[in-house]
Amino acid sequence: MPVVPIVPFKHFFCYDEVTDVVTQLVKSSPNLARLSSLGKSREGREIHLLTLTDFDTGKPEDKPAYLIHGNIHAAELSGTHAALYTARELLAGYPKSDILKRIAFYIVPRLNPDGAEFVVTTSGTVRSRTDRSEREPNTLYQEDVNGDGLILTMRQRHPDGPFVADPKDRRLLIRRQRDHKPPFYRTLPEGVIHQWDGTDNIRIEGRGFDWNRNWSYDWRPEPEQGGAGDFPFSEPEMRALADFIFARHNIFGVLGYHTGPASVLRPPSTGADKDLDAGDVKIMEELAQFGAKATKFPVHPVVKYHYADGRDINLRGHFHNFGYHHLGLYVFEFELGILRNSAGISTEEIFKTKSEEEREAHIRRMMKWWDRQKKREKVYLPWKRFSHPQLGKVEIGGLLVRHIAGRTLPDLKRVSKGTYEFTLEHAARHPYIQLEDVEVSAVGGNIYRIRARVANRGQFPTHISNKGRGLRRLKTVRLSFQPGPGVKLLSQTGHHDLGHLPGLTGSRRLEWFVSAPGKGRTLCDIHVAGGTGGNVSAKIVK
């Protein structure tokens, strides 16, 4: 059997490299992995989908399924590596870990291939997508104006500039205070201003989109929720993911990867824990704490993911509320960490800061740490003078977004091991529908009695959460009984809707009577559609 290739943690991947990695993973494990696509991005790139399961033990749609997505935000490139790491470990760990026999993993390593490509290749700035299709006057659009292949920051001396060079580290800019002396600087992304009238009224880029505000639950339009898009799932990449999710009733868990200060995030995205079912909160917190143990990250409900002196946040159209309220699932996100975390500044320290001065001190500390590293990415490029075609004298340089937005890659590899361990724990709790104790007995003449037990032997109930108990998306367990050729069903009914089954001990004993003249005859076909617990079938022959 071919060796499963290692996912290299040497640099962030461009689109072609992601394509090569997923292709090689599938090539190494043809009985365990398939490569397909959710669809195409706006710019025509495939949104890669890995389906991992032991195909010899059943089709993925007949098994409980776990979905992982990464890189919904363009600059959060670490999510792609973390998702691919999990895919690789699942394949390499088989058959010692037999989880692929029982369940299927759907892995979308890069949901946003267009935005990520922009960041990887230029280090430019974009949340999920920026609409540059209709250019507005007095608006700066990012562009590599000095031809060095990167989009950095332009700083320009200006009497009203809000920044000064940091006297403790001249590479950095800090907020201007009343005792500071000139020169003062204003900053702009590297780029060109469309139809500029020469004034200081310069807007930055076109309309911005945040796809983590484009989910359906509690979606709100702009300006009430910035970046929300035109309507839920208005972005084609998001619509492709939504179509995929709602077409697969076997999905019982979803995990997303992001790169903010390192944390395990759980619902809710708005309100408070008291707005959710108390039993559900208990289980989500228990799982989140397992993730915290595996990664050494703190746990935050999304509403509490903020600076200590800030108010609780309310994110409309956000993944967590969508996953819980619309899917009925226990969903999580890992904020995989930023460069300050790799520099030894904990998330707790980051969130305890209450002033710009404290935050600036953290950046200085990060740079001192970076200076000590023998092997290091270029997180900073020196300020170089440049004659801008519109602005005149500027300096271009500063911090590279693609690197300060995430951990160092060697550090990310360590973290990805912990997130993989969490995934195994969460996934191992899946519902699991079984058909047990099948019996056939002759009653007399051509009459036969058929008995079978439909059971959920997984830990989660088939409705997963208490919230999911009443949602139509989470299908109840349904049994279809089809008499064989020439066989007559004598019972009142063959088909049964068993409702939802609790975990481990949830089962229903069923019985049918049929008339079947002759020998060697197929008495019936039984098919159980178990929703999140998967499907199971049996042919009963006398």
N, C-alpha and C positions, 0 to 999 in steps of 0.2 A: 504493500500500500504506500503511495507517495507520502512524503513528509509534508505536513501542513506548514506553509511558509510563515516565518515570523513577520509580524507587522513592524516595520522599522520606525523607530521614534527618533529620527535624525533631523527632519524638517517637516513643515506643514505641507500637505499634499495639494498639488493642483488637480484639476478635474481628471486629466489623463492618468495621473498616478493613482487616484482613487479607483478609476476603472481598471487599471492593471492589478491593483491589490485584490479587488473583489473577484476578478476573473481568475487569478491564481488560487485564491481560496477555494473557489468552486472546482477548478481543475484538479486540485489535490484531493478532494473528497466528493467524487461524483454521486455517491450513494447517500450523502448527507446534506448536500448544498445545491441550490438552484439560484441562478441569477436572472432577474427580470427587471421590470421598470414600473414605477407608479405612473409614469407618463413623462412628458417632456416639459422642461422649464420654459419660461418666456423666450429665452434665447436659444432654445432648441437642444439643450443638454438633457440626457436621460437622468431621471431621478432613480438611482439604483436601489433595488430591493433584493436583499438576500433572504432566502427562505431556507432555514436550517431545521432538519429533522431526519430521522432514520426513515427513508422512504420505503425500505423493505418492511417496516412495521405499520405502514398505513399512509394515507395521503394527509398532507398538512391540514386540509380543511376538515378532516375527521378527528383532529386532536385538539385539546386545549392549546391556546396560542398566546404568546407574549410578544408585544410590539416594543421596539426600541427605535427612537429617532434622534438624530443629532444635527447640529449646525443649522438650526432654524434661523439664527442670527448670523449675519455674514462674517463678522470678525471672530466669532466664537468657534474657531477652527478645532479646538481641542476635542469637541464633541465627536468629530469624525474619527479621530484616533481612538477614543474610548469605545465607540461603537464597534469599530473594526477589531479592537483588542478582544472584546467579548465574543465576537464571531469566531475569531481564531481560536480562542481558548475552548469554546464549545466543541469545535471540530477536533482539536488536538486532544481534548480530555476524553473523547469517546473511544472505546466503550467503557473505560473505567468508571466514568460517570454516565449512567444510562438515561439521563434526562431526555435526550433526543429520541429515545424510543417512545416516550409517553407524550411529549408535547412538541409543538413547532415554535420556532422563533422567527419573527419577521423583523428584519433589521434594515433601517433606512439610514445609512451612515452620514449622508449629506442631503438634507431636505432642500437646501438652498444652494444649488451648484453655481448659479450665476453670481450671487452676491459673494460667495466664498471665493470664487475665481478672481473677482475684482480685488478682494483684500489680499489674497495670496500673492498675486502678481504685482500689486502696486503698493500695498500697505495703506491704501486709501480708506476712507471712513464711510460706512453705510450700515444701517441697522439691519433691515432685511432686504429692502429694495428702495431705491430712489427713482422717482419718475423724472427722467430727463427728456421725455418725448416732446414736450412743449416748453421751449426755453423762454423765460420771462426776463424782461429788462432789469438791469441792476442786480442780477443774480449771478453769483459765482458758482461755476460748475468745475468740479475737480478735474485736474488734468496735469500731466507731467510736463511742466513748462520749461524745466531746465534740462530735460533729456537724460536724466540719470536712471530712468526706469522705475522710479518710485514717486509716490504722491505723499509728501510730507507736510510740514507746517511752514507757512510764510509769516515771518514777524517783520513788522515795519515800525520805525520810530514815528510816534504820533503824540501830540500834546495831550490828547484825551485817552491815550492808551491805558488799559486797566492793568498792565503787567510791567514788571521790572525784572532785570536779570537777578537771579538769586545770588546775593553776596557770598553765601556759603558754598554754592556750587554753580558756577557761571554757565553751566550747560542748561540749567533749568530756568523757567520763568515762574515767578510767584506773583500773588495778588499785590497790587500797588496799595501802599499805606501812606498816611499823611506825612510821615517823616522821611519817605523815600525821595531820593534825588533822581533827576533824569539821567539817562534817556528812559522814556516810557515807550512801551510797545503795545500795538494792537496785533492780534493774530488772525490769520485766515487760513483755510486749507489751501494747499497749492492748487492753483487753477486759473481760469480766465473768466472775467466778468462779462456777461452777455449784455450788449447794448448799454454799456455803462455811461451815465451822464456826468461822471466826474465827482459826484458827491460822496459823502460817507454813508449814504443810505444803501448799504450793500447787504443783500440777503444771501444766505448760504444754501445752494443746491435747490432742487425742486421738492416736490411733495415726498415725504418720507413715509415708509410703511414698516410697521412692526408686526410680523406675522404671529407673534405670541399675544396679540390683541385681536386676532382675526378668527378665533374659535367662536362657536355659536352661543354658548351659554352667557347670558347677561352682556351680550355685545352692545356697545354704545357707539354712536357716530362721533366723528370729530366735530368740534374740538373737545367734546366731553371726554373722549378717550383718544389721546394722540396715537397716530399710526394705525388706527383700527381698520382702515380700508373702507370700501364702499358699502359692504354688507358682509355678513358672516361667510367665510370661505370664498371671498371675492377673488383672492389671489389663486391663480391656477394650480400652483404647487400645493397650496393648502387644500384646495378642492379635491385634488387627486388623493391626498392623504385621507380626507374625510370620506370620500367614496370607498376607499379601500377599507377603512374601519367599519363603516356601516354595512358593508357587504359581507363581513365576517363576524358572525355571532359567536365564534369560538374564542375571540380575544377576551382574556380575563385580566390582563394587566398591561400597563403602558408605562414606559420610562423615557424621559427626555434628558438630553445632555446640554448644559449651558456652561458659560464661564464667567461667573461673577465671583466675589469672595467666597471661598470654599464653604459649602453648606449642603445639607440634605434638606430639600424642600418638600413639603406636603401641603394638601389643601388646608384651609380655604384661601382663595385669592382675594376675596372680599369678606367683610363682616368679621366673624369671630368663630371660634370652635363651638360656641353655644348654638350657632345656627345650623350645625350638622348633627347627625345622629350620634349620641354619646358613645354607643358601642363601636361605631365606625371610627370615631376619633381615637378610641383606645387601640384598635388594631393598627391604624395608620401610624400612630405614635410608636407602637411596639416595633413595627417594621422599620420605621425611620431610625429608631435607636440601634437596630441591627446595622443599618447602613452607617451610622455614626461610629460604631465600634470597628467596622471593617475599614473605614476611610480616615478615622480620626477627625471627621468634620462635625461641627455643631448642627443641630436640627433646628429648623425654623418653619413654622407655618408661613406661607407666602406673605400674609399680611404683616408679619413681624420681621420681614427681611429688610431692615433699614437701619440707619444710624440711630444710636441710643436717644438722641434728642429729637428724633423725627416722629411724626405721627404714623399710626398704622396705615399701610398703603392699601389701596383698593384698585385692583387691575381688572378692567372689564374685558370680556372676550378672551380670557386667559385660559391656558391649558388646564390648570388644576381644577378650576370650577367646572370646566367642560367635562373633564375626565370623570369627576365625581358625580355631578348633577345630571349630565346628559348620557354618560356611559354607565354610571353606577359602579365604577371600578375604584380600586385603590391605586392612585397614580402618584408618581414621584418624579422629581427632577433632581439631578445633581448639578450644583454649581461647582464646576471642577476646580475653580481657583484661578487666580490672576498672578502676575509676576510678583506682586508684593507678598503673596503667600509663599512662593518659592524662596523669597528672600528672608523668610522666617517671621514675617509679620502675620499674626493670626487673624482670622476673621473677627474674633472677639475684639482684638485691638483696633482693627479697622473701624468697626461699628461703634466703638466707644468714643472715637474722636468727635469733638463738638465744634471745631473751628477750622477755617482754612489753614491756619498756621500749623495745627496738628497734622492735617493731611499732607501739607507740604513737607513736614518733617519726615513722614513716612516715605515720600518719594526720594528724599535725600538718602534715607537709610537704604532704600532699595538700590539706588545707584552706587552707594559704597559697597554693598554686597556684590553687585554686578562687576564692579572694578576688580574684585578679588578672584573672580572666576577665571580659571585657566582656559576652559572651553566655553565659549559663550556666543550667543547669537548677537547680531547687531541690533540692539534695542535702542540705540541712539546714534544719530549721525550729526557731526559738527555743523554748526550754522555757517553757511557759505553765502557770500554776497552774490546777488544776482540782479540784473537789470530787467525788471518785469516790463512787458510791453505796454501795460496800462498804469501800473502803480509806481513805476520807477524803481528806486533803490529799495530792495528788500533783502532779507536773509532767509535761506531755506534750510531746514534741518529739523532737529528735535527728536522726540521719541517715536518709535515705529509702533503703530496701533496693533499690527498683527502679532507682536510679541508681548507688549505690556498687557494685552487683553487676556492672556492665558499664562499658565505655568510654563516653566521650561519643559521641554519634551522629555528629558530623563525623569524629571519629577512627575510628569503626567503619567508615565508608564507605571510608576509605583502606585499612584492614585487609582489608575485603571484596574489594577489587581483588586483593590477594595471594592470598586463599583461592580466588578464581575462577581465577587463573592455575594454582594447584596442581591444581584440579579438571580443567582442560583437559589438563594433563600426565598425570595419573593415568588419565583417561578415554581419552586418545589411545593408550594401550598395550593397549587391549582386544583380545581374540581376534577373528578375523574369518573366518568360514567362507565359502569360495567354491567354485563349481563351474566348473572350467576345462577347456579342451581337449576339448570335447565333439565326438566324431567319429562319423559313421555311414558304413559302407561295405558295399556288396553283396558277399557272399561267393560267391553262385551260386544260381540259382533264386530262391526266395523267402526265402533265408537272409540275415540282416543281422548285422553285428557293430557293437556300440555300445561306445564307449570314453568315459570321463570321468575327470577328476582332481578329487578332493575335497581341498581345501587350506585350511590356516589361515594367512592372510596378515597376521594381527595379531601384535603383539609378545608378548603373554602366551600361554602354552599354554592349551588349553581347560580344564585342571584348575586354572588360575591359579597356585596355590602348590603346593609339594611336599606340604604337608599335605593339600591338596584332592585329590590323586591317587587316594586310596582312599575318599573320601567319596561316599556314594550320592547326595547332593544335587546334586553336580556331574556332570551326565549326560555320558556318552561320546558321540562323534559317531556317529550312526546314519543309514544310508541305506535308504530304502524305494524299491524298484523295482516299479512296477505296469505290466504289459504293457497296451497299448491294446486296444480291442475287437477280437476276432478274432485277436489276436496271441498266439502261444505262446512261452513262455520255454523255450529249449533248454538254457541253462546249469544248473549244479547248484543255484545259489541266486541269487535276485535281491536279497534284503535283506542288508545287511552292518552289523555293529557294528564300527566302525573303532577303537574305543578312544579315548583322548585323543590329540590332535595337538599337537605342539610348535609354538611360535610361529614365524612367518616362513617357515621351510623345511619345515614339517610337511605332508606330502601323501600321498595314496594313489591309485594309478592302478588303475582298475577296468574290467572288461570283461564284456560279456554277448553272448549269441547268441540271436536270436529268429527265428521263422518268421512272415512277414507277407504273405499273398497279397493281390494287388490293389495299386493305386497310391493315393497321397495319404493314406495311413493313418497315424494316430498310433501310433508304435511303442511308446512308453512314457511314463510320468510318473515323474520322479525327484524325490524330496523328501529333503533332508538336514536332520535335526534336529541342530543343532550346539551345543546347550547354551548355555554362556556366549558362544559365537561366533556365535549367531544361526542362523536357518534360511534355506535357499535351495531353490528348486524350479525345475524345467525340464521342458518338454514337448518330446519328441523326435518329429519328423515326418519320414518318408522322402520 
